[in-house]
Amino acid sequence: MSSPSSFLITAFAALALVVALAATPAAAQNNNFNPTAQSVKEDQLLNALKDGERLTGRISIPDQKAASLIQPEGREWRVFHQDKLPLIGGVVLLGMLLALALFYLVRGRIRIDSGPAGVTITRFATLDRFTHWLTAGCFTILALSGLNVSFGRMLILPIFGPEAFSALAGYGKIAHNFLSFPFMIGIALMFLIWVRDNIPEKLDLEWIKQGGGLFSKGMHPAAKRFNAGQKVVFWIVFFGGLAMSVSGWFLLFPYMAQGGVSSLQIWTTLHAVLAVGFIAAMLAHAYIGSVGMEGAFDAMGSGEVDLNWAKEHHSLWVAEEQAKGHVGAGHPVAAE
């Protein structure tokens, strides 16, 4: 007879053989398993991209926007901002500069036809000038820092190098973010202070018909405190500033924009396109208010303008000021 120990050894050996035989089909089955059988093939991804489909995956976090793997609109947005926007902006801005240069060569500086009177009249008070320069100063820095985004790599980087460009871009971003708030305050103040004098009226049509006297010497159509050209600038600044503020607000606080990344792409494109037109309009405004017209800068410089300049460009306003006793009796308003 075999001993008990021999029996146990034989039993365990038989059990091990049974387990091994039972596991063999499973092992063979596992060896034949293809872990990528249900995965997405490369050609499927390429076909989806060609069809303009958005590729998404499965995520375990609450933010479902993170499931987007590839967004075709993002490529279109990138191409527009890197290629098309610099081209559009360059044509618009350079076109405006060339037009102003041509106008200066043909027309020259618009002089005071009767010469300086040597007597001034108050045109803008301290609050007016503060509001103007607050908005204009912020706008200038916002415009330069914004243009750096589109043109900096082409114009500044090759000249000053990567370190200087990086520092400029970084400080420009900070300035752009924080100066946007006083800019918005300036737009609001401008509206409150000047909207009453910038309501369009029939008188403005005659000013427009005569070209504001800009193209002919000695011809100055009658105007009140703001002529038709200045009213156009006022409404461009207001509506343009309002649109820039709204679109810029969503870029400052992207979590407030509905629609996620797609919405932000729309806001950034709108912001950039509006900025190009806004800057072009302000170039014309800055030209006529400085080198383009004699005596014009004094209005926002000291607030005092030459009386003859005021008579030629804002005769009806001078008459109103004279009736209020703000103009000396020895300086009658020139007949139109």
C-alpha positions, 0 to 999 in steps of 0.5 A: 500500500502506498503511504498517505503522503504519496496519495496526497502528492498524486492528488495535487499533481492530478489537480494541477494537471486538470487546472492546466488543461482547463486554462489552455483554451482560455490562454489560446483565446487570449493570444488571439485577442486583438486589443485594437479591433474596436479602435479608430483607424487612422484613415477614419480620422483623416476622412473625418477631418476632410469632411470638417467633422469635430473629433471628440472622445470620452472623458470622466470630468464634468467639463464636456468641452474637454472632450473635443480632440480636434476642432476644424474651425480652430484651423480656419481661425488660425489661418485667418489670424496668421495670414489673412488678418495681417494682409487685410490690416496692412492694406487698410492701415497703409491705405489710410496713411497713403491717402492722408499723405496724398491729401496733404501733398495736394491740399496742404495744411488747412490754414486760418484764411483770415489769419490768427486774431490774437484773441482766443475763445474757450472751446473745451473745459478741463473735463472735456480735455481730460475725457478726450486724453484719457480715452485717446491715451488708452486707445493709443496703447491698446492699438499699438499692443494689439497691432503687435499681435498681428504684425510684431513677428513680421516687423519687430522680431526680425529687427530687435530679436526674440528677447526684446520682442518677448518682453514687449509682447508680455508688457503689451499684454498686461497694458492691453488688459488693464488699460481696457477699463479706463478706455471703457470709462472714457467712452462712457464719459464721452457719450454723457458729455458730448452726445447732446451736441452730436445729434445729426441735423439738417445743417449737417447735410449742407456741410457734407455737400460742401465737403466741410470746406476741406477741399477748397480754400475760403469755403467754410460751411456754417457749423455749431459746436461740432460739425458733421465730420466731427459728429461722424467721428463721435459716433464711430468712437462711441459705437466702435468703442462699445463693440470693442469693449463688448468683444474685449470683455469676453476675451478678458473673461472667457468663462462668461462667453456662451458656446465655449471655444467656438464663441471665443473664436468669433469674439476674437475675430470680431475684435480684430476686424473692428480694431483695424477699422477703428485705428484707420478712422482714428488716424484720419482724426489725429491727422486733421486735429494736428498737422492737417489743420492750423489751430485745431490742436489747441482745442484739446491742447489748452482748450482755447482756440483762436477766434478767427479759427472758431469763426471759420469752422464753427460760426454758429457756435461762436454766435451762441457764445457771443450771445451768452457774453463769452465772446468780446463785442469787438469781435463780431462773427464773420458773415457766412 
